[in-house]
């Protein structure tokens, strides 16, 4: 009796070659966007000291950590996000870093949380951050990069929107309504979970968080506001409102007005956000946010570093891949190798290996059958490898000093001298050899 096939840990993924190809398309698009906007890469450890998260990121993140002790009994956690690591790294260099920084990372992250569409317990994330700029121009630049990240993957203005708000503005409005500073933090965390809770559960938690009915009524009016003009009529010319208006005007200069909208419901639950916050949703809001971020001007200082303004965002690969599949965005899968070397009857292994090594030395990927197979089965392998070209070595052609090149897409065949294989394949793939 055979054993059952073991499953991977709950919330993780197996990446077969076709999955790696799909993910590679996402990653390469991310990297191209980062390069276009002048960001440079950084990395950090996959696990950190537990206190890095528990002291600074709020209650919600504490419940999502994979925690363990090392052999010396130290409390560690697999990283659930990248911003605390970034803040620690910047703080560790003090004033020795030349600001502003434009950094990006594509880390593997881990969160122990309830799984749902677009959310797993192990995932990859694109993180972009600008450190050292307090002006709203940095927020606009990041949001523009987020938009171009989506556009590079094939999405249009009809597919997604960047929903923008401001924690500073909300705090000004909440305090004016009679809520305490501590109450603001609790309300942010609750509002961030609103979409995940049943209405009755949310309302119950809301009345616990804001027990004063008069204050609750004023807050309800705040969230009835649909536009910045509504908020201006409600709260007057608040400083944070002026900043938001400037942000939308700046995004208009990028030509991205159709991609952005004001949404007072965007709060971002983590405790370290301080100003403008935003999230990227598909137009139908059929799943969780594709990306999100905002300003965290006090975080680096909290880790012992200098007082440095900062803003950033992160985009997860799981929800992004789900949305791509919904929209029918699927990159063509490239060949495993550029050409498949086919041995004709009687060809010696030494002749095949010699051709393969010449091509590989020239930077042309190739493969050949590692078993003694007839030509028909070798061609099936060539198709399975998705090789755009096949080389036929041996037979009558070899006695004439020739090799046949077959275009696997068109079926066209060309005879070339054996010594010209590399030059001909180089020409076909337009390689610049040194």
N, C-alpha and C positions, 0 to 999 in steps of 0.2 A: 504494500500500500504506500503510495507516494505521499510525501510530506506536503502540507499546504504551502503555497508560495508566501514568504513573509512580506508584509507591507512596510513601507517606510513610515517613519514617525508622523503622527497626525499633524497636518498643516505644513508639510514639506513637499517638495516636488522632485521627481526624477527627470533629468534632462537628457532625452535621447537626441541623437544628432539633428533630427529635424527641429526639435525644440531649441537646441543651441543655435541653429541657423536663424530661427525667428527672433530669439533673444539677441543674437548678434546684430540683427538689423536695428533693433531698438537701441542697443548700446552704441553702435556706430553713429546713429542719428544724434544721440545725446552728445557724443564726443565732438561731432561736427559743429553742433550749436555752441558748445562751450568754446571751441576754437574760434568760431566766428565772432564771439563776444569778448574774446581776449581773456578767458579764464584759464588758469593752470591747475594741474592735478595735485592732490595731496591724499594721504591715507593715514590711518591710525590702527591701533590694535583691534582685534575682533572681540576682545573682552576687556572690561575696565574694572576698576575698583567700584564696588557697589555704591559707595557714598557719592560718586560722581553724579549719579542719577537721583538718589533718594534725597539729597540735600537741596537740589536745585530745580527739579522738573515737576514737582507737584505730585499729588496723591495718585492720579490716574496712571502715571508711568510706573509707579511702584507696583501696581497690580499686574503689570504686563511683562515683568522681567523674568528671564531665565537666570536664576541665581544658583551659585555653587561655591564651595570652599576649595581652595587649593591645598596642597599637602602641608602647608604651614598654617592652615586654618584661617587664611585671609578670605574675606567675603568678596566675591567677584560676580560679575554679571555679563552675559553676552550682550553686545551693544544693541539697544532697541532703536536708536536713532544716532545721527552723526553730529548734531550741533554741540552737545556737551563735549565731545572729543575735540572738535574744532576750537571751542572756547578754551579748553585746557591747553591745547597746543599753542594758541596765540598768547595766552597768559604766560606760558612757560618761557617765551622769548622776551617778555616784558616790552621794552621800547626799542628792541633791536630789529624789529621787522619794519621794512619800508612800507608805509601805508600810502594809498589804499591797497588792500589785498583783494584779488579777484580769484578765488579758489573754487575748485569743484572736486567732487569725489563720487564714486559709484560703488558704495559699500554693500556687503551682504549683511542684513540685519535680522534680528530675532525678537518677536514679541509673543508672549503667551496671552492670547486673547481669543474671544469667540470668533470662529471662522464664518465668513459669509462671502457672497459674490465679490470678487476683487480684493479679498483680504485673506492672507495666509499667515502662518507663524514664522515662516522663513521667506525672505524676499530680498530683492535688490532695489536700490534707490539712487536716483540722481540728486545730488545736493549741490546747489550753487549758492555762494555767499560773497557779499561785498563787505569788507571790514574797513572802517575808518572814514566813512562818508555819512554825515548826519542829514545832508540835504535830501529832499524828496526825489532828486534825480537818480539816486541809487535804487530807490524802490521802483521807479519807472523802468530803469535799465533791467532789473531782475524780472519784472513782469513781462517786459518785451522779450526777454530770453525765454521765459516760460511759453509765451505764445509761439515764438519761432520753433521751439522744441516740438510743439504739437504740429505746427505746419510742416516741419521737416518729415514727420511721420505720415503725412497725407491727410491731416484733418483740415477742415475749413471753418470759417466763422459760423457756418450753420451747424457745425458739429459740437462746438464747445464754447463756453464763456468763462472768463476770469471774473469771479465775484469778489468785490473789494469792499472792505470796511476799515475801521480804525478802533483799536482798543483804547487809545487816548480819548477819542471822541465819545465812545461808550462810557468811559469812566467819568468824563465831565458831565454827561447827561444823567448817569445813574446817581452820582453824588448830588447833583442839583435836585434829583427826585427824592433824596433823603436816604439813600443807601450808603452804608459805611464802606470804607476802603476795603476792609476784609470781606464784606459782603459782595463786593464787586468780583473778587477772585473766585468765590464760590459760585456766583452766578455765571461767570465765564465758563467754568468747568461744566456746569449743568447745560447751558445753552449749546455748548459744543456737542453734547450727546443727544440733543433734541430729536434729530432724525432717526436715532437708533432706539428711542423709547416709545412705547404706546402712549397716545395722548393723555390717557388718565394717569399713567405713571408719571409722565412729565409734569402735569399740572399738580399732582400730589407733591412731587419734589420741589416744584417752584414755590408753593405755599409754605413749605418748610424752610426754604432758602430766604424768601422774602415774606416774613410773617405779617408785616404791617400792610393792611389792605389799602391804605391810602398810597403808600409807596408803590405797591404792586400795580395799582391802577395807573400811576404815572409811567411806570416802566412799560406797561401794556401799550400806552399811547406812543411811546418811543418806537416800539417795534411795529406799530401800524404805519410808520413812515416808509414811503416807497422811494423817495428821492432826497437828494441833498437839500433841495429847496424846502421840502417838508420839514427837515430837521432844523433848517435855519429859522423857519417860522415858529418852531417849537422852542428852540434854545437860543436863538439869536446868533450873532456872528462869533461863534466859538473859534479859538485858534486852530483846533484840530480840523474843523470844517474847512477852513481856508487851505490847510495842507492837502486835504483830500481833493479839493477843487483844482489845486495846482497839479496834483498827480494825474487827474483825468485830462487836463489840458496838455500835459507833457506827453502822455500816451497818444494823444491825438497827433502830436508832431511825428511820432513813429509811424503813423498811419494805421493805428490799431484800435481806433474808437469802436469799431464794430465787434471787437473781441472782448470788450470789458463792460462791466455794469456794476452799479452800486448795490450792495446787499447788506443791510444792517444786521442780518442774521449770522454773518460770518464773524466768529469771535476767536477761534483757535483755543482749545482748552488748556494747553500747557502754560504753566505759570510764568515762563520767562518772556513772553511776548509783551511789547511795550507800546507799539504804535500802529502803523498801517499793517493790516493782515489781509490775506487773500487766499482763495481756493479756486482751483480749476475744476469745473464740472462739465460733463456732457450736457448738451442742451436740454435733453429730456430729464436730466438728473435721475437716470435709471440705476445708478450705482453710486458708491462713495466717491469722494473727491479724487481726481486723478493726481493732483498736485496741490500743495499748500505751503504757506510760509508767512513771513512777516518780519517786523523789526524786533530786535532783542538787544537794545542799547546798553543794558546793565549786566548782561550775563558774563562777559569776560572779566569785568571787575569783580564779580562775585566769586570767580575762581582764582582771585589773587593777582590778576593782571591789571593793566592800566585802564582807565575809563575810556572806552573806545566804542563809538557807535557801530552797529552791525545790522545787517538785514540779509535774509536768505530764504530759499525755498527748497522743497524736496518733492520729487515725483516718483511714485512706486511703479515697478515693472508689472505687477500682477494686474492691477486695475487697468493699466494702460493696454496690456495685451488683450484683456477682455473687451475693451472698447474697440480696439483695432479689429478684432474678429467680428464684433457686432456690425461694424461699418464695412466689412469685407476688405479690409486692408491687410494684404498678405504678401510679403515680398517673395519674389521668385527665388527658389532655392538653387544656389550655384552648384557646379559640379564638384565632386569630391577631389578630382584631379583634372588637370588640363588635358591630358591625353592618356589613352590606355594602349600599352604596347602589346600587340597581339603576335604571338609566335606561330608562324606557319609550320607545317609538318617538317620535322627533321631539324628544326632550328635548335642550336645548343643554348643552354641556359647562359653560358658565358657571353654570347652575342646579345641576348636580351638585357642582361645586367649592364653590359658596356654601354648600350644605347641609353638605358635608364639613368646611369650615373652621369653621362654627358649632359643630358637634359636637366637633371637636378643641379649640376654644377653651374648651369646657366640660369638657374632660378625658375625653371619650368617644372611644375609639379606633374608627376606621372606615376603610374602603377602598372603592374603586370600580374598574371596569374602565378600564384605560388605553388600551384599543382599542375600536373601534366594534363591539360584539357584539350579537346579538339577545338577548332576555330569557332564553331557555332556556340559552344558554351563560353568561350572567351568573350565573344561579342555580347552575350547576355550579361556577363559581368561588366563589360564596358558600359552598357546601358544602365545597369544598376548603379554604377559609379557616377552616372550623369556626365561622363567625360565628353566634351564637345568635339574631340578629335580622337581617332584611333590610328595607330601606326602599325603597319604590317611588316614584320621583319622575317626574312628568310625566303624560301621557295625560289622560284625562277627569277624573281626580282633581285635577290641577293647575288645570284650568279652573274647578274649584269651590273652589280654595284649600286643597286637602287633600293629604295624603300617607298612603300605606298602610304600616303596620308589620306585618310577619309574624314570628311566633314560629317559628323554624326547627325547633324540637323538636316542638311540638304541632300546628303548622300553623295556629294561630289567627291571624286577621287583624283589625286595628283601623284605622279611619280617624281621623286627627287633623288639626286645622288646621295648615297649613304653619308658622305662627309659633309653634306649640306643640311642635315636634319636640324641641327641647332639653329642655323640661320633662318631656315624656313619656318620653324616653329616660333622663333623670335618675331619674325615678321607678322605671323598670324596673330600673335598676342600683343604686338606693339610694345614689346619690352625694351626699356632703355638699359642696355648692358654696359657695365663699366670695365 
